[in-house]
């Protein structure tokens, strides 16, 4: 079975808990994914790495993927929402 390799970023806050729990509990391996999680210093770093394709996806506040897809402040990045968390306004996206 082919494994898909992804590099996902997050800021070291509780907002990234779904990614960290999925990795720790083995859900990522169960879905034939090879995921590298990268704890970044801030959202600007995450956005920059998504923009220049050093990162495949990230856990971001919900408005940021919209701004990135319009090219606000960085080169335009096409985003696809994977999950959304309404109570915190966070979501995981793939670039």
C-alpha positions as CSV (number, residue, x, y, z in Angstrom):
1,X,0.0,0.0,0.0
2,X,1.3,3.4,-1.0
3,X,1.9,5.9,1.8
4,X,1.3,9.6,1.3
5,X,3.9,11.9,2.8
6,X,2.8,15.2,4.4
7,X,4.5,17.9,6.3
8,X,2.0,19.7,8.5
9,X,2.7,22.7,10.7
10,X,1.2,24.1,13.9
11,X,1.9,26.6,16.5
12,X,2.6,25.1,19.9
13,X,-0.8,25.7,21.4
14,X,-3.8,23.5,22.3
15,X,-5.3,24.4,18.9
16,X,-3.1,21.7,17.4
17,X,-4.4,19.0,19.8
18,X,-6.3,17.1,17.0
19,X,-3.2,16.7,15.0
20,X,-1.1,15.7,18.0
21,X,-3.7,13.2,19.3
22,X,-4.2,11.7,15.8
23,X,-0.4,11.0,15.6
24,X,-0.1,9.7,19.2
25,X,-3.0,7.4,18.9
26,X,-1.9,5.9,15.6
27,X,-4.8,7.2,13.5
28,X,-2.3,8.8,11.0
29,X,-0.5,5.5,10.4
30,X,-3.8,3.6,10.2
31,X,-4.8,5.8,7.2
32,X,-1.5,5.0,5.4
33,X,-0.1,8.5,5.9
34,X,3.5,9.4,6.7
35,X,3.1,12.7,8.5
36,X,5.8,15.0,9.9
37,X,4.4,17.5,12.4
38,X,6.3,20.7,12.7
39,X,5.9,23.0,15.7
40,X,6.5,26.6,14.4
41,X,7.3,29.8,16.3
42,X,4.2,31.7,15.0
43,X,1.5,32.0,12.4
44,X,3.7,34.1,10.1
45,X,6.2,31.3,9.9
46,X,3.4,28.8,9.1
47,X,1.9,31.0,6.4
48,X,5.3,31.7,4.8
49,X,6.1,28.0,4.7
50,X,2.7,27.2,3.1
51,X,3.3,30.0,0.6
52,X,6.6,28.7,-0.6
53,X,5.5,25.1,-0.4
54,X,7.9,24.0,2.4
55,X,4.8,22.7,4.2
56,X,1.8,20.8,2.9
57,X,-0.8,21.9,5.4
58,X,-1.3,23.4,8.8
59,X,-3.6,24.0,11.8
60,X,-4.6,27.7,11.4
61,X,-7.3,30.1,12.6
62,X,-10.2,29.9,10.2
63,X,-9.7,33.3,8.5
64,X,-6.1,32.7,7.5
65,X,-6.7,30.1,4.8
66,X,-9.2,32.5,3.2
67,X,-6.6,35.4,3.3
68,X,-3.8,33.1,1.9
69,X,-6.0,31.9,-0.9
70,X,-6.5,35.6,-1.9
71,X,-2.8,36.2,-1.6
72,X,-3.1,38.7,1.3
73,X,0.5,39.5,2.4
74,X,2.0,36.4,0.7
75,X,1.9,34.8,-2.7
76,X,-1.4,33.2,-3.4
77,X,-1.8,29.7,-1.9
78,X,-4.6,27.4,-2.9
79,X,-6.1,25.8,0.3
80,X,-8.5,23.0,1.0
81,X,-10.2,22.8,4.4
82,X,-9.9,19.3,6.0
83,X,-11.5,19.9,9.4
84,X,-13.0,22.9,11.1
85,X,-13.6,23.5,14.8
86,X,-16.4,26.0,15.2
87,X,-16.0,26.7,18.9
88,X,-12.4,27.8,18.6
89,X,-12.5,29.0,15.0
90,X,-9.6,26.7,14.1
91,X,-9.2,24.4,11.2
92,X,-6.7,22.1,9.4
93,X,-6.0,22.9,5.8
94,X,-3.9,21.4,3.0
95,X,-2.1,23.6,0.5
